[in-house]
Amino acid sequence: MLLNDRKLDDRDIKKAALLYLDGNSLRGVAKAFNVSHVTLLTYFKTVLSSIDPLLSNEVEAALSDNAPMSIKKEEVVDRILKSYHMYVNKHLSIREISEFFNVSFYTTYRDLERRLYLMYEAYPEFVTKEMVNTVKDLMKAHHLSNLNRGNDAYLDEKREHGRFAG
């Protein structure tokens, strides 16, 4: 629970779960109860089952259906697969790929690091474990080579977006 979050009682947790099941976003419901979405998710995963086990099962099912939502959008899937090709076969950097798609560095990084794996889980006939491992190995090699050269590109990127104070 975050420091600014208020504590929810059982009735509020149940109301929040029903609002979420009615199609409201997790963030939207959390905002309505003045808690963070992470705190609300924690309540759903830890407390709700002791309050109402059936409701808890429904929420868990809705949460698991919602998890790979980003990879259900055709344009995102297309961008992920093209990013993979550009990174692995054309040897472009994450920054170059980001510029090509006009998205942030972090979006491209998540596409390659996380969303590609989600696609592997959801669509193993299109994305193989070998593809996931290749990206992981390349990212590790790039990271280590940048460290060995003393490359500050990552810190420069953080400073540029105001995410690093130093």
Secondary structure, DSSP 8 states (H G I E B T S, - for coil): --TT-----HHHHHHHHHHHHTT--HHHHHHHTTS-HHHHHHHHHHTHHHH-HHHHHHHHHHHHHHTTGGGGSHHHHHHHHHHHHHHHTS---HHHHHHHHT--HHHHHHIIIIIHHHHHHH-TTTS-HHHHHHHHHHHHHHHHHHHHHT--HHHHHHHHTT----
